[in-house]
Amino acid sequence: MKHFKKSIVVILAMTASLPVLASEPIPANDAPAWVIATIGFVVGLAGVVSQADAQMSEEFKRKWPWWLKLTWNLLAGNYKHSRNVNDV
């Protein structure tokens, strides 16, 4: 439980510092707006998928086609030793 509370504090501190970091100009930002928007979308999607994935059991995901499981696991950051909520 201690680690959970510490991680929440770290996440809140990082979130609070984002407006300060975002207000700083990025030197030599030559990337088109659609590239930046796409990166932001993928990062946001990965966050949502990882939160949803933590609540799903592996049994539920076993019924999915391989390509959907692969995409889901890559977005969620599931690697060899990942475990979900009801998996022991």
C-alpha positions as CSV (number, residue, x, y, z in Angstrom):
1,M,0.0,0.0,0.0
2,K,2.9,2.3,0.7
3,H,4.1,2.0,-2.9
4,F,0.7,2.7,-4.2
5,K,0.4,6.0,-2.2
6,K,3.9,7.0,-3.3
7,S,3.1,6.3,-7.0
8,I,-0.1,8.4,-6.7
9,V,1.9,11.3,-5.3
10,V,4.5,11.0,-8.1
11,I,1.8,10.9,-10.7
12,L,0.1,13.9,-9.3
13,A,3.4,15.8,-9.1
14,M,4.1,15.0,-12.8
15,T,0.6,16.0,-13.8
16,A,0.9,19.3,-12.0
17,S,4.2,20.0,-13.7
18,L,2.9,19.4,-17.2
19,P,1.5,23.0,-17.8
20,V,4.9,24.4,-16.8
21,L,6.7,22.1,-19.2
22,A,4.1,22.7,-22.0
23,S,4.5,26.5,-21.7
24,E,8.2,26.3,-22.6
25,P,8.9,26.7,-26.3
26,I,10.3,23.7,-28.1
27,P,13.4,24.7,-30.0
28,A,13.4,23.9,-33.7
29,N,10.0,22.3,-33.7
30,D,9.7,21.5,-37.4
31,A,7.3,18.6,-37.0
32,P,3.9,19.1,-38.6
33,A,0.9,19.4,-36.3
34,W,-0.6,16.1,-37.4
35,V,2.5,14.3,-36.3
36,I,2.3,15.8,-32.8
37,A,-1.5,15.1,-32.7
38,T,-0.9,11.5,-33.7
39,I,1.7,10.9,-31.1
40,G,-0.6,12.4,-28.4
41,F,-3.5,10.3,-29.6
42,V,-1.4,7.1,-29.4
43,V,-0.1,7.9,-26.0
44,G,-3.6,8.7,-24.7
45,L,-5.0,5.5,-26.2
46,A,-2.2,3.5,-24.7
47,G,-3.0,4.9,-21.3
48,V,-6.7,4.1,-21.6
49,V,-6.0,0.6,-22.9
50,S,-3.5,-0.1,-20.0
51,Q,-6.0,0.9,-17.4
52,A,-8.8,-1.2,-19.0
53,D,-6.4,-4.1,-19.4
54,A,-5.6,-4.1,-15.7
55,Q,-9.2,-4.9,-15.0
56,M,-9.6,-7.8,-17.5
57,S,-8.7,-11.4,-16.8
58,E,-6.5,-13.3,-19.2
59,E,-9.3,-15.8,-19.6
60,F,-11.5,-13.2,-21.2
61,K,-8.7,-12.1,-23.6
62,R,-8.0,-15.7,-24.7
63,K,-11.2,-15.7,-26.8
64,W,-9.9,-12.8,-28.9
65,P,-8.3,-13.3,-32.4
66,W,-4.4,-13.2,-32.3
67,W,-4.1,-9.9,-34.1
68,L,-6.4,-8.1,-31.6
69,K,-4.5,-9.6,-28.6
70,L,-1.2,-8.6,-30.1
71,T,-2.3,-5.0,-30.7
72,W,-4.0,-4.8,-27.3
73,N,-0.9,-6.2,-25.5
74,L,1.4,-3.8,-27.3
75,L,-0.7,-0.8,-26.4
76,A,-1.2,-1.9,-22.8
77,G,2.5,-2.6,-22.4
78,N,2.0,-6.3,-21.5
79,Y,5.2,-8.1,-21.5
80,K,6.3,-11.6,-20.4
81,H,5.6,-11.3,-16.7
82,S,2.5,-9.0,-16.7
83,R,-0.4,-10.0,-14.5
84,N,-3.9,-8.8,-14.5
85,V,-6.4,-8.3,-11.7
86,N,-7.9,-11.9,-11.4
87,D,-4.9,-13.8,-12.6
88,V,-2.7,-15.4,-10.0
